[in-house]
Amino acid sequence: RRGRLMQAQPAGAMLSVRLPAGRLLARLPASLALAAENAPDACVVSGDIADVETLRIALTADGIACRPLAATRAFHSSMMDPVLAPFGAEVAGATLSPPSIPIVSTRTGAALKDAEATSCDYWTRHLRESVHFSQAIATVLATPGSTLVETGPRSTLAGLARRQPAARGRTIVASLGDSVDRERGALLTAAGELWC
């Protein structure tokens, strides 16, 4: 149901930008949002298609690397505001429980508190506010001896985690490769890295 609600919103765009959040925020017009801070030097902007394209042109002219993402909606921006109340109602109807294992929130960048995990408001705000993946990974890397394993279908998040200053010398493993024909080899390589 959540996906249908979001897909019913007007078309929008998202742009990956190779800049630290502070420098990017200084360039953002009020019509655009910082959708995500993925690494110390990598962010995502979200908003109206024309406004995102205007920003892309300006950034490119200034020699700043950026590329449009394959998104048809402006997630984590004001363009999601009409979805918040219906989404909140859906979450309110679900049984929410405190986590049984530690979780780091990508909304706050800190350990997820029991009160947040069981709050309809927390999850609704997460849908609308910026994703702080970079801070969340920094929090995880602050734990001595932590090992990061990406279990998704690509290695994008592992690559972003490796860009953290605290990642030097740390084990960060992607369990699957970026192409289907190499998945088995990537999984075996990941198992070997973790065994070592």
C-alpha positions as CSV (number, residue, x, y, z in Angstrom):
1,R,0.0,0.0,0.0
2,R,2.8,2.4,0.8
3,G,4.3,2.0,-2.6
4,R,1.0,2.8,-4.3
5,L,0.6,5.9,-2.2
6,M,4.1,7.2,-3.2
7,Q,3.6,6.2,-6.9
8,A,0.4,8.2,-6.9
9,Q,2.4,11.4,-6.3
10,P,3.5,13.8,-9.1
11,A,6.7,12.8,-10.9
12,G,9.9,14.1,-9.4
13,A,13.6,13.6,-9.8
14,M,16.7,12.7,-7.7
15,L,20.3,13.6,-8.3
16,S,23.4,12.1,-6.9
17,V,26.0,14.8,-6.2
18,R,29.7,14.4,-5.3
19,L,29.8,17.1,-2.6
20,P,29.7,17.1,1.3
21,A,26.3,17.9,2.7
22,G,27.3,21.4,4.0
23,R,28.6,22.5,0.6
24,L,25.6,21.1,-1.2
25,L,23.1,22.6,1.2
26,A,24.6,26.1,0.6
27,R,23.7,25.6,-3.1
28,L,20.2,24.2,-2.8
29,P,17.2,26.4,-3.6
30,A,14.2,26.1,-1.2
31,S,12.4,24.0,-3.7
32,L,14.9,21.1,-3.4
33,A,15.7,18.8,-0.5
34,L,18.7,17.0,0.7
35,A,17.2,13.5,0.4
36,A,20.3,11.6,1.6
37,E,23.8,12.0,2.9
38,N,25.4,8.7,1.8
39,A,29.1,9.4,2.4
40,P,31.2,12.3,3.6
41,D,31.4,13.5,-0.1
42,A,28.2,12.0,-1.6
43,C,24.6,13.2,-1.3
44,V,21.3,12.9,-3.1
45,V,19.0,15.9,-3.9
46,S,15.3,15.4,-4.5
47,G,12.5,17.6,-5.9
48,D,10.7,18.8,-9.0
49,I,12.2,17.6,-12.3
50,A,12.9,21.0,-13.7
51,D,14.5,22.3,-10.5
52,V,16.7,19.2,-10.2
53,E,17.7,19.6,-13.9
54,T,18.6,23.3,-13.3
55,L,20.8,22.3,-10.4
56,R,22.4,19.5,-12.4
57,I,23.3,22.0,-15.2
58,A,24.8,24.5,-12.7
59,L,26.8,21.8,-10.8
60,T,28.1,20.4,-14.1
61,A,29.2,23.8,-15.3
62,D,31.1,24.2,-12.0
63,G,32.9,20.8,-12.6
64,I,31.0,19.0,-9.8
65,A,30.2,15.4,-10.5
66,C,26.5,14.6,-10.4
67,R,24.2,12.2,-12.1
68,P,20.4,11.6,-12.2
69,L,19.1,8.6,-10.4
70,A,16.6,6.2,-11.9
71,A,13.8,7.5,-9.7
72,T,10.4,8.6,-10.9
73,R,9.4,10.3,-7.6
74,A,11.1,12.9,-5.4
75,F,11.5,10.7,-2.3
76,H,12.5,12.4,1.0
77,S,11.3,15.8,-0.2
78,S,8.2,17.9,0.3
79,M,6.7,16.2,-2.7
80,M,6.1,13.2,-0.3
81,D,4.0,15.3,2.1
82,P,0.6,14.1,0.8
83,V,1.7,10.6,1.6
84,L,2.5,11.2,5.3
85,A,-0.9,11.0,6.8
86,P,-2.0,7.9,4.9
87,F,1.4,6.3,5.6
88,G,1.1,7.2,9.3
89,A,-2.3,5.6,9.4
90,E,-0.9,2.4,7.9
91,V,1.9,2.3,10.4
92,A,-0.5,3.0,13.3
93,G,-2.3,-0.2,12.3
94,A,0.9,-2.3,12.5
95,T,2.3,-3.9,15.6
96,L,5.6,-2.2,16.4
97,S,8.1,-3.8,18.7
98,P,11.4,-2.7,20.1
99,P,14.3,-4.3,18.2
100,S,15.8,-7.5,19.6
101,I,19.2,-6.7,18.1
102,P,20.9,-3.3,18.0
103,I,19.9,-1.2,15.0
104,V,21.4,2.1,13.9
105,S,18.9,4.5,12.5
106,T,19.5,6.1,9.1
107,R,17.1,8.9,10.1
108,T,19.2,10.0,13.1
109,G,22.6,8.4,12.5
110,A,22.5,7.0,16.0
111,A,21.4,3.8,17.8
112,L,17.6,3.3,17.3
113,K,15.8,3.8,20.6
114,D,13.0,1.5,21.7
115,A,10.7,4.6,21.8
116,E,11.6,5.4,18.2
117,A,11.1,1.8,16.9
118,T,7.6,1.8,18.3
119,S,6.6,5.3,17.2
120,C,4.3,5.9,14.3
121,D,5.7,9.5,14.1
122,Y,9.3,8.2,13.9
123,W,8.6,6.0,10.8
124,T,6.4,8.7,9.2
125,R,9.2,11.3,9.6
126,H,11.7,8.8,8.2
127,L,9.7,8.7,5.0
128,R,9.9,12.5,4.6
129,E,13.3,13.5,6.1
130,S,16.8,13.1,4.9
131,V,18.5,9.7,5.1
132,H,21.7,9.9,7.1
133,F,23.4,6.8,5.9
134,S,26.8,8.3,6.2
135,Q,26.3,9.1,9.9
136,A,24.8,5.7,10.6
137,I,27.8,3.9,9.1
138,A,30.1,6.1,11.1
139,T,28.2,5.1,14.2
140,V,28.6,1.4,13.3
141,L,32.3,1.9,12.5
142,A,32.8,3.5,15.9
143,T,32.3,0.0,17.4
144,P,35.7,-1.6,17.7
145,G,36.1,-4.8,15.7
146,S,32.9,-4.3,13.7
147,T,32.6,-6.0,10.3
148,L,30.2,-4.7,7.7
149,V,28.5,-7.1,5.3
150,E,26.2,-5.9,2.6
151,T,23.5,-8.5,1.9
152,G,21.7,-6.7,-0.9
153,P,21.8,-7.4,-4.6
154,R,24.5,-4.8,-5.3
155,S,27.7,-3.5,-3.7
156,T,26.6,0.2,-3.6
157,L,26.3,0.5,0.2
158,A,29.6,-1.3,0.8
159,G,31.3,1.2,-1.6
160,L,29.7,4.1,0.3
161,A,30.9,2.6,3.7
162,R,34.4,2.3,2.4
163,R,34.5,6.1,1.8
164,Q,34.2,6.8,5.6
165,P,37.5,7.9,7.2
166,A,37.0,5.3,9.9
167,A,36.7,2.5,7.2
168,R,40.5,2.3,6.6
169,G,41.7,-1.1,7.6
170,R,38.2,-2.3,8.4
171,T,36.5,-5.4,6.9
172,I,33.6,-4.3,4.6
173,V,32.3,-7.1,2.4
174,A,29.7,-7.1,-0.4
175,S,28.0,-10.5,-0.5
176,L,26.8,-10.1,-4.1
177,G,28.3,-8.6,-7.2
178,D,26.8,-6.0,-9.5
179,S,26.1,-8.5,-12.3
180,V,24.0,-11.6,-12.2
181,D,26.5,-13.8,-14.0
182,R,29.1,-13.1,-11.2
183,E,26.9,-13.5,-8.2
184,R,28.1,-17.0,-7.2
185,G,31.7,-16.0,-7.4
186,A,31.0,-12.8,-5.4
187,L,29.2,-14.8,-2.7
188,L,32.1,-17.3,-2.4
189,T,34.6,-14.5,-2.3
190,A,32.6,-12.8,0.4
191,A,32.5,-16.0,2.5
192,G,36.3,-16.3,2.1
193,E,36.9,-12.8,3.2
194,L,34.7,-13.3,6.2
195,W,36.4,-16.5,7.1
196,C,39.8,-14.9,6.9
